[in-house]
Amino acid sequence: MQEERQQQALLGWRQAILGALEEAENGIVAYTRERDRRATLAAAVDANQRAVDLAQSLYARGLTGFLDVLQAQGALFLTQTELVRSDATVSSSPVALNKALGGGWETCLPASDADGRGNDAVVDGPPAPVACAVCDPTSAAGRS
C-alpha cells in the first residue's frame, strides 16, 4: 500500500515537472515569435510612413488625389496599432515566462528600509517578507 502511494506521488511529481517545462518552453517560443513579429511590424510602420510621405508629396504637386493620402494614412495607423499591441505583448511575455519558471512572488522590505536607501546592518540573505498595506491591504499594517 505504501509503495503504491509513493508511485502515485512520483507520477504526480513527474507530471508537474513536465507541465512546468512545457509552460516554460511555450513562454520562450511565444516571446521569440512575438519579438520577431514586432521587428516585422516596425519595418512595416517605416514603409507605411514613407508611403504617406510620398502620397502627401504627390498630392501637394497635384499628381494624385487626397484619397490616396487617406488610404496611406489608414494603412500606417493600422500597422502602428499592431506595433503597439506587439510592444505590449513583448513587454508582458517575460513576466509570463518568469511566472512559469517559478517567479511571481512579492516581498516587502522591512519598515527600516521602506525609503529604499538601504540598511546599515549587513544581513545574510534577502530580507524577510513583511506584511504591508501595499502587498496585503488586509494586513495589520494596512488597517492602521
C-alpha positions, 0 to 999 in steps of 0.5 A: 500500500505504501509503495503504491502511494509513493508511485502515485506521488512520483507520477504526480511529481513527474507530471508537474515537472513536465507541465512546468517545462512545457509552460516554460518552453511555450513562454520562450517560443511565444516571446521569440515569435512575438519579438520577431513579429514586432521587428516585422511590424516596425519595418512595416510602420517605416514603409507605411510612413514613407508611403504617406510621405510620398502620397502627401508629396504627390498630392501637394504637386497635384499628381494624385488625389487626397484619397490616396493620402487617406488610404496611406494614412489608414494603412500606417495607423493600422500597422502602428496599432499592431506595433503597439499591441506587439510592444505590449505583448513583448513587454508582458511575455517575460513576466509570463515566462518568469511566472512559469519558471517559478517567479511571481512572488512579492516581498516587502522590505522591512519598515527600516528600509521602506525609503529604499536607501538601504540598511546599515546592518549587513544581513545574510540573505534577502530580507524577510517578507513583511506584511504591508498595506501595499502587498496585503491591504488586509494586513495589520499594517494596512488597517492602521 
